[in-house]
Amino acid sequence: MRTRLFAAVAVLTLTTAGMALAAAALPKSKALAIMHERHEGMETIGKNFKALHRELDASSPNLNTIRSSARTIQTLSAKASHWFPQGTGPELGKTGAKPEIWQNPQDFVVKMRDFQAEARAFNAAARSSDLALIRAQSGDLGQACKACHDKYRTEMHH
Ligand code: HEC
């Protein structure tokens, strides 16, 4: 029991003393796979966001399209918490993720949670047939994307 406690303390000390060590512990292939998943996930979020706005701009919006996009965005927003482990920044490969993400982890997590809350709220609104509510919530969702992108994303030109 005592030795286990000591071991746990030693591990804790090591991780806090050297986040760089912890980052190096993520195998490169795993880190690259996460970066790929992140890119694909954000692309899909972007496509769905565009699709629902196309409907909201149309004279008679298709609620099924809006609802399906809202569901996809909410599902992916929940997964997005796992897309930014240490060691998946520009030091590893081409990415639009700025190093600031890992320099301000607490602020980044707040922005991530805001986004997840707005994605849930939008999904709930999309289930209603209240277009004014859906429009208002889509605006709030867009603000949550922008709040994170403005600070933590660089535009990549493919
Ligand atoms: C908490 C931060 C955060 C939130 C919230 C967020 N994004 Fe992103 N997004 C990023 C980062 C960082 C990248 C760059 C990822 C990369 O290149 O690895 C990105 C990239 C993208 C891309 C380009 C694809 C890519 O990987 O380069 C699109 C499109 C996108 N986001 C759309 C959205 C939309 C739409 C929302 C809201 C519905 C949103 N994002 C919410 C951080 C965020």
py3Dmol code that shows the C-alpha trace and the ligand (Angstrom):
import py3Dmol

protein = """\
ATOM      1  CA  MET A   1       0.000   0.000   0.000  1.00  0.00           C
ATOM      2  CA  ARG A   2       2.713   2.410   1.059  1.00  0.00           C
ATOM      3  CA  THR A   3       4.882   1.670  -1.987  1.00  0.00           C
ATOM      4  CA  ARG A   4       1.905   2.179  -4.304  1.00  0.00           C
ATOM      5  CA  LEU A   5       1.232   5.544  -2.756  1.00  0.00           C
ATOM      6  CA  PHE A   6       4.862   6.529  -3.220  1.00  0.00           C
ATOM      7  CA  ALA A   7       4.763   5.392  -6.824  1.00  0.00           C
ATOM      8  CA  ALA A   8       1.638   7.478  -7.470  1.00  0.00           C
ATOM      9  CA  VAL A   9       3.262  10.547  -5.937  1.00  0.00           C
ATOM     10  CA  ALA A  10       6.399   9.993  -8.002  1.00  0.00           C
ATOM     11  CA  VAL A  11       4.367   9.770 -11.219  1.00  0.00           C
ATOM     12  CA  LEU A  12       2.428  12.922 -10.353  1.00  0.00           C
ATOM     13  CA  THR A  13       5.643  14.808  -9.635  1.00  0.00           C
ATOM     14  CA  LEU A  14       7.140  13.646 -12.903  1.00  0.00           C
ATOM     15  CA  THR A  15       4.144  14.716 -14.966  1.00  0.00           C
ATOM     16  CA  THR A  16       3.829  18.161 -13.411  1.00  0.00           C
ATOM     17  CA  ALA A  17       7.582  18.707 -13.555  1.00  0.00           C
ATOM     18  CA  GLY A  18       7.806  17.841 -17.212  1.00  0.00           C
ATOM     19  CA  MET A  19       4.776  18.263 -19.445  1.00  0.00           C
ATOM     20  CA  ALA A  20       7.201  17.904 -22.356  1.00  0.00           C
ATOM     21  CA  LEU A  21       7.936  14.392 -21.133  1.00  0.00           C
ATOM     22  CA  ALA A  22       4.246  13.608 -20.986  1.00  0.00           C
ATOM     23  CA  ALA A  23       3.824  14.956 -24.510  1.00  0.00           C
ATOM     24  CA  ALA A  24       6.654  12.796 -25.788  1.00  0.00           C
ATOM     25  CA  ALA A  25       4.826   9.804 -24.346  1.00  0.00           C
ATOM     26  CA  LEU A  26       2.153  10.051 -27.069  1.00  0.00           C
ATOM     27  CA  PRO A  27       3.468   7.856 -29.907  1.00  0.00           C
ATOM     28  CA  LYS A  28       3.885   9.758 -33.168  1.00  0.00           C
ATOM     29  CA  SER A  29       1.557   7.483 -35.128  1.00  0.00           C
ATOM     30  CA  LYS A  30      -1.170   7.981 -32.513  1.00  0.00           C
ATOM     31  CA  ALA A  31      -0.664  11.762 -32.485  1.00  0.00           C
ATOM     32  CA  LEU A  32      -0.871  11.909 -36.289  1.00  0.00           C
ATOM     33  CA  ALA A  33      -4.028   9.785 -36.249  1.00  0.00           C
ATOM     34  CA  ILE A  34      -5.657  12.202 -33.789  1.00  0.00           C
ATOM     35  CA  MET A  35      -4.653  15.192 -35.929  1.00  0.00           C
ATOM     36  CA  HIS A  36      -6.234  13.489 -38.914  1.00  0.00           C
ATOM     37  CA  GLU A  37      -9.432  12.739 -36.987  1.00  0.00           C
ATOM     38  CA  ARG A  38      -9.494  16.376 -35.790  1.00  0.00           C
ATOM     39  CA  HIS A  39      -9.148  17.718 -39.312  1.00  0.00           C
ATOM     40  CA  GLU A  40     -11.846  15.416 -40.705  1.00  0.00           C
ATOM     41  CA  GLY A  41     -14.107  16.187 -37.743  1.00  0.00           C
ATOM     42  CA  MET A  42     -13.774  19.962 -38.116  1.00  0.00           C
ATOM     43  CA  GLU A  43     -14.353  19.668 -41.883  1.00  0.00           C
ATOM     44  CA  THR A  44     -17.550  17.706 -41.236  1.00  0.00           C
ATOM     45  CA  ILE A  45     -18.672  20.223 -38.621  1.00  0.00           C
ATOM     46  CA  GLY A  46     -17.999  23.002 -41.154  1.00  0.00           C
ATOM     47  CA  LYS A  47     -19.953  21.264 -43.938  1.00  0.00           C
ATOM     48  CA  ASN A  48     -22.926  20.685 -41.674  1.00  0.00           C
ATOM     49  CA  PHE A  49     -22.819  24.251 -40.415  1.00  0.00           C
ATOM     50  CA  LYS A  50     -22.883  25.505 -44.023  1.00  0.00           C
ATOM     51  CA  ALA A  51     -25.690  23.120 -44.928  1.00  0.00           C
ATOM     52  CA  LEU A  52     -27.934  24.311 -42.120  1.00  0.00           C
ATOM     53  CA  HIS A  53     -27.246  27.960 -42.961  1.00  0.00           C
ATOM     54  CA  ARG A  54     -28.150  27.315 -46.583  1.00  0.00           C
ATOM     55  CA  GLU A  55     -31.519  26.075 -45.310  1.00  0.00           C
ATOM     56  CA  LEU A  56     -31.994  28.995 -42.933  1.00  0.00           C
ATOM     57  CA  ASP A  57     -31.338  31.387 -45.829  1.00  0.00           C
ATOM     58  CA  ALA A  58     -33.832  29.580 -48.084  1.00  0.00           C
ATOM     59  CA  SER A  59     -37.435  30.741 -48.491  1.00  0.00           C
ATOM     60  CA  SER A  60     -38.750  27.475 -47.029  1.00  0.00           C
ATOM     61  CA  PRO A  61     -36.029  25.856 -44.887  1.00  0.00           C
ATOM     62  CA  ASN A  62     -35.876  22.073 -44.847  1.00  0.00           C
ATOM     63  CA  LEU A  63     -36.127  21.183 -41.175  1.00  0.00           C
ATOM     64  CA  ASN A  64     -34.889  17.620 -41.750  1.00  0.00           C
ATOM     65  CA  THR A  65     -31.581  18.908 -43.114  1.00  0.00           C
ATOM     66  CA  ILE A  66     -31.259  21.326 -40.205  1.00  0.00           C
ATOM     67  CA  ARG A  67     -32.031  18.607 -37.673  1.00  0.00           C
ATOM     68  CA  SER A  68     -29.606  16.121 -39.164  1.00  0.00           C
ATOM     69  CA  SER A  69     -26.834  18.753 -39.262  1.00  0.00           C
ATOM     70  CA  ALA A  70     -27.571  19.748 -35.673  1.00  0.00           C
ATOM     71  CA  ARG A  71     -27.287  16.138 -34.555  1.00  0.00           C
ATOM     72  CA  THR A  72     -23.992  15.599 -36.364  1.00  0.00           C
ATOM     73  CA  ILE A  73     -22.511  18.804 -34.939  1.00  0.00           C
ATOM     74  CA  GLN A  74     -23.551  17.876 -31.420  1.00  0.00           C
ATOM     75  CA  THR A  75     -22.088  14.363 -31.695  1.00  0.00           C
ATOM     76  CA  LEU A  76     -18.793  15.691 -33.067  1.00  0.00           C
ATOM     77  CA  SER A  77     -18.624  18.505 -30.503  1.00  0.00           C
ATOM     78  CA  ALA A  78     -18.636  15.853 -27.759  1.00  0.00           C
ATOM     79  CA  LYS A  79     -15.766  14.029 -29.484  1.00  0.00           C
ATOM     80  CA  ALA A  80     -13.803  17.261 -29.963  1.00  0.00           C
ATOM     81  CA  SER A  81     -12.647  17.162 -26.324  1.00  0.00           C
ATOM     82  CA  HIS A  82     -10.263  14.368 -27.369  1.00  0.00           C
ATOM     83  CA  TRP A  83      -8.888  16.091 -30.462  1.00  0.00           C
ATOM     84  CA  PHE A  84      -6.276  18.274 -28.766  1.00  0.00           C
ATOM     85  CA  PRO A  85      -3.889  16.234 -26.621  1.00  0.00           C
ATOM     86  CA  GLN A  86      -0.419  17.658 -25.981  1.00  0.00           C
ATOM     87  CA  GLY A  87       1.958  16.883 -28.807  1.00  0.00           C
ATOM     88  CA  THR A  88      -0.528  17.380 -31.661  1.00  0.00           C
ATOM     89  CA  GLY A  89       0.450  20.939 -32.509  1.00  0.00           C
ATOM     90  CA  PRO A  90       2.540  22.450 -35.334  1.00  0.00           C
ATOM     91  CA  GLU A  91       5.678  20.856 -33.871  1.00  0.00           C
ATOM     92  CA  LEU A  92       4.424  17.559 -35.255  1.00  0.00           C
ATOM     93  CA  GLY A  93       2.967  18.425 -38.637  1.00  0.00           C
ATOM     94  CA  LYS A  94       0.901  20.729 -40.773  1.00  0.00           C
ATOM     95  CA  THR A  95      -2.070  21.975 -38.774  1.00  0.00           C
ATOM     96  CA  GLY A  96      -4.253  25.001 -38.255  1.00  0.00           C
ATOM     97  CA  ALA A  97      -4.069  24.469 -34.487  1.00  0.00           C
ATOM     98  CA  LYS A  98      -2.008  27.224 -32.849  1.00  0.00           C
ATOM     99  CA  PRO A  99       0.546  26.484 -30.092  1.00  0.00           C
ATOM    100  CA  GLU A 100      -1.516  28.864 -27.882  1.00  0.00           C
ATOM    101  CA  ILE A 101      -3.978  25.987 -27.335  1.00  0.00           C
ATOM    102  CA  TRP A 102      -1.431  24.237 -25.129  1.00  0.00           C
ATOM    103  CA  GLN A 103      -0.201  27.479 -23.562  1.00  0.00           C
ATOM    104  CA  ASN A 104      -3.718  28.435 -22.332  1.00  0.00           C
ATOM    105  CA  PRO A 105      -5.300  25.038 -21.645  1.00  0.00           C
ATOM    106  CA  GLN A 106      -7.844  26.402 -19.155  1.00  0.00           C
ATOM    107  CA  ASP A 107      -9.146  29.056 -21.522  1.00  0.00           C
ATOM    108  CA  PHE A 108      -9.200  26.565 -24.380  1.00  0.00           C
ATOM    109  CA  VAL A 109     -11.290  24.137 -22.326  1.00  0.00           C
ATOM    110  CA  VAL A 110     -13.761  26.942 -21.508  1.00  0.00           C
ATOM    111  CA  LYS A 111     -14.143  27.651 -25.235  1.00  0.00           C
ATOM    112  CA  MET A 112     -14.568  23.961 -25.942  1.00  0.00           C
ATOM    113  CA  ARG A 113     -17.294  23.655 -23.269  1.00  0.00           C
ATOM    114  CA  ASP A 114     -19.112  26.747 -24.553  1.00  0.00           C
ATOM    115  CA  PHE A 115     -19.125  25.198 -27.997  1.00  0.00           C
ATOM    116  CA  GLN A 116     -20.453  21.888 -26.665  1.00  0.00           C
ATOM    117  CA  ALA A 117     -23.206  23.679 -24.719  1.00  0.00           C
ATOM    118  CA  GLU A 118     -24.198  25.716 -27.794  1.00  0.00           C
ATOM    119  CA  ALA A 119     -24.202  22.588 -29.951  1.00  0.00           C
ATOM    120  CA  ARG A 120     -26.600  20.934 -27.472  1.00  0.00           C
ATOM    121  CA  ALA A 121     -28.790  24.041 -27.334  1.00  0.00           C
ATOM    122  CA  PHE A 122     -28.877  24.239 -31.108  1.00  0.00           C
ATOM    123  CA  ASN A 123     -29.765  20.565 -31.404  1.00  0.00           C
ATOM    124  CA  ALA A 124     -32.617  21.080 -28.935  1.00  0.00           C
ATOM    125  CA  ALA A 125     -33.852  24.126 -30.879  1.00  0.00           C
ATOM    126  CA  ALA A 126     -33.651  22.215 -34.176  1.00  0.00           C
ATOM    127  CA  ARG A 127     -36.130  19.662 -32.831  1.00  0.00           C
ATOM    128  CA  SER A 128     -38.683  22.437 -32.473  1.00  0.00           C
ATOM    129  CA  SER A 129     -40.295  23.969 -35.525  1.00  0.00           C
ATOM    130  CA  ASP A 130     -39.622  27.467 -34.223  1.00  0.00           C
ATOM    131  CA  LEU A 131     -37.490  29.041 -36.938  1.00  0.00           C
ATOM    132  CA  ALA A 132     -36.862  32.211 -34.943  1.00  0.00           C
ATOM    133  CA  LEU A 133     -35.452  30.129 -32.081  1.00  0.00           C
ATOM    134  CA  ILE A 134     -33.414  27.967 -34.483  1.00  0.00           C
ATOM    135  CA  ARG A 135     -31.967  31.103 -36.112  1.00  0.00           C
ATOM    136  CA  ALA A 136     -31.072  32.654 -32.763  1.00  0.00           C
ATOM    137  CA  GLN A 137     -29.376  29.464 -31.557  1.00  0.00           C
ATOM    138  CA  SER A 138     -27.465  29.043 -34.813  1.00  0.00           C
ATOM    139  CA  GLY A 139     -26.095  32.548 -34.270  1.00  0.00           C
ATOM    140  CA  ASP A 140     -24.938  31.632 -30.772  1.00  0.00           C
ATOM    141  CA  LEU A 141     -23.363  28.446 -32.080  1.00  0.00           C
ATOM    142  CA  GLY A 142     -21.521  30.420 -34.763  1.00  0.00           C
ATOM    143  CA  GLN A 143     -20.184  32.777 -32.088  1.00  0.00           C
ATOM    144  CA  ALA A 144     -18.785  29.782 -30.177  1.00  0.00           C
ATOM    145  CA  CYS A 145     -16.926  28.581 -33.302  1.00  0.00           C
ATOM    146  CA  LYS A 146     -15.585  32.069 -33.909  1.00  0.00           C
ATOM    147  CA  ALA A 147     -14.493  32.631 -30.301  1.00  0.00           C
ATOM    148  CA  CYS A 148     -12.219  29.604 -30.534  1.00  0.00           C
ATOM    149  CA  HIS A 149     -11.039  30.115 -34.127  1.00  0.00           C
ATOM    150  CA  ASP A 150     -10.126  33.778 -33.558  1.00  0.00           C
ATOM    151  CA  LYS A 151      -7.675  32.795 -30.858  1.00  0.00           C
ATOM    152  CA  TYR A 152      -6.593  29.245 -31.579  1.00  0.00           C
ATOM    153  CA  ARG A 153      -6.759  28.589 -35.305  1.00  0.00           C
ATOM    154  CA  THR A 154      -4.701  29.752 -38.250  1.00  0.00           C
ATOM    155  CA  GLU A 155      -6.263  29.469 -41.683  1.00  0.00           C
ATOM    156  CA  MET A 156      -4.484  26.837 -43.729  1.00  0.00           C
ATOM    157  CA  HIS A 157      -4.356  27.330 -47.447  1.00  0.00           C
ATOM    158  CA  HIS A 158      -4.416  23.974 -49.153  1.00  0.00           C
TER     159      HIS A 158
END
"""
ligand_1 = """\
43
HEC
C -12.522 24.994 -29.019
C -12.019 25.395 -30.299
C -12.824 25.255 -31.560
C -14.182 25.332 -31.709
C -15.241 25.612 -30.677
C -14.451 25.119 -33.122
N -13.290 24.928 -33.794
Fe -13.116 24.608 -35.784
N -11.108 24.448 -35.575
C -10.397 24.618 -34.410
C -8.993 24.398 -34.651
C -7.880 24.496 -33.639
C -8.869 24.091 -36.020
C -7.606 23.704 -36.785
C -7.490 22.194 -36.662
C -6.298 21.622 -37.353
O -5.905 22.105 -38.432
O -5.737 20.640 -36.838
C -10.227 24.139 -36.577
C -10.524 23.901 -37.916
C -11.770 24.059 -38.486
C -12.066 23.901 -39.911
C -11.071 23.587 -41.015
C -10.752 22.151 -41.036
C -9.369 21.941 -40.528
O -9.141 21.008 -39.745
O -8.479 22.710 -40.898
C -13.405 24.112 -40.065
C -14.198 24.054 -41.373
C -13.951 24.386 -38.753
N -12.924 24.336 -37.813
C -15.281 24.653 -38.485
C -15.814 24.870 -37.220
C -17.199 25.187 -36.958
C -18.270 25.392 -38.032
C -17.329 25.280 -35.603
C -18.560 25.565 -34.804
C -19.815 24.927 -35.186
C -16.009 25.075 -35.028
N -15.130 24.809 -36.028
C -15.738 25.126 -33.671
C -10.918 24.924 -33.184
C -12.265 25.019 -32.881
"""
view = py3Dmol.view(width=600, height=400)
view.addModel(protein, "pdb")
view.setStyle({"model": 0}, {"cartoon": {"style": "trace"}})
view.addModel(ligand_1, "xyz")
view.setStyle({"model": 1}, {"stick": {}})
view.zoomTo()
view.show()
